[in-house]
Amino acid sequence: MEERAAIQVINLHKSFGSHRVLKGVSFEVKKGELFYIIGKSGEGKSVLLKHMVGLIEPDKGKVLIDGVDFHGASGAEALRLRRKVGMVFQYGALFDSMTVYENIAFPLREHYRMGEERIREAVREKLRLVDLEGIEERFPSELSGGMRKRVALARALALNPEILLYDEPTTGLDPVLTDEIDNLIKETQQKTGVTSVVVSHDIWSVVRHADRVAYLANGRIEFIGTPAELLECDNPLVKGFICARLEGDVVEALRRSCSGCSQS
Amino acid sequence: MLFGAIYDFVFQMGEVVMLLARVLYWLPRPPYRFRELFKQMEKFGVSSVSVVFITSLFTGMVLALESYTGLKRFNAQTMIGSLVAISMFRELGPVLTALVVTGRAGSAFAAELGTMRVTEQIDAIYTMAVDPVHYLVVPRVVTGVTMLPILTIVSDFLGILGGYFVSVVLLHVNPQAYVRQMLTHTDLHDLYSGLVKAVVFGLLISLICCYKGFTTKGGAEGVGRSTTHAVVVSSVAVFVADYFLTAFMF
């Protein structure tokens, strides 16, 4: 029997004013997989992601988390669903009035009656998960961009979510840091088994790490499949996206770094 | 143009009322975040008290000075005390305090929440399954409603003190007569009506400023814009509400 999908997006429509951003988006994300959503800037990737955590209400269509309609739920049910889904924001969205420790402790304090000792232990454990230690008493403004993203991830992990959404985690980072964050996302998925959905426009991240990938353009999913299939895809929109800024031999290099491709 | 402005105003007031409904919904519900509440109260009081101190003292002084000129013509200088006290209790204490608080604490509400909005911190609270109105707006509104009357009492007292200083020390009005007149002509109703005003102003200011912060759009520029709007709209709301409250209560 096929396992139920962690996330099902069904025929999602959304307009802002007269601008139609999503025109019927449907796809599924399987439990435990690392799923990328790629596309050009301004194509509504972040809007799509924010539907999955309930920050935006769809005009039409549904988002099912574990088979339960996210936007139809209310009260305790909605709260339970929101706890299942964590989100890492593009710029971290850390509370700048609080220390790193208070930031990660925030969701714990809100949802559990825990003693200070247990909170301290939990915070330390989450920080260890993202390879950070001994920065509990610092403020977010004192951290580098990469560290801030790690703390944001640690905070999102604090409630042990089943699903983690990443909004453009590597946009605006230098190549070394991009690699670091990409690896961190992969490691987190492997260590915790969390279903991960990443919005990105970095084709290298996708071919290296993604289990599956969806290409969003003109408000629709133009392609969905493995990275290997993406590189072989004949859709002109997808091809245009992959090959922009790349010479032919670099596309070859992409194929080589992608484990699923035939290396002829 | 004017029509559009009126439409905007009515629309926003409607949204402020909706925010009030959400605050009232969450108010009795746990968890009660006393730490957050006390933090807000402390910030609110500390940021405003020194300005309230100075404005009220000088207002009381100038009131005494102005009324001295007029009352002297009727040889009724001893009435200055009751005039200053009644003006402070019923009108100037609550209104001046409300305006000072709008400038200090209200603008801080709008700027802080506005920054949290544009940096997605409010969204982050939501995704951690915490209601942002419950966490951010409820403590601030409770702070406004409780702290403004307290600051108003401080203001009343200092105004009267300023009036006494100018009348008795500078203008040599008989102190016994001054105090006796003041006590016979003012009653507790004067004080209470002013405090009722202060409660309403506190509610208006904190709600409007939180609303403006919550609905901020467009980065740093947007934060500046919504902070300015918050102060302007709150001040106007205080004056309008002041008239109607006075009309209903007296």
Interface residues (C-beta under 8 A of the other chain):
Chain A: K50 V53 G54 L55 L79 R80 R82 R83 V85 G86 M87 F89 Q90 Y91 A93 L94 F95 D96 S97 F106 P107 E110 H111 R155 A156 L159
Chain B: P31 E112 M116 T119 E120 Q121 D123 A124 Y126 T127 M128 A129 V130 Y135
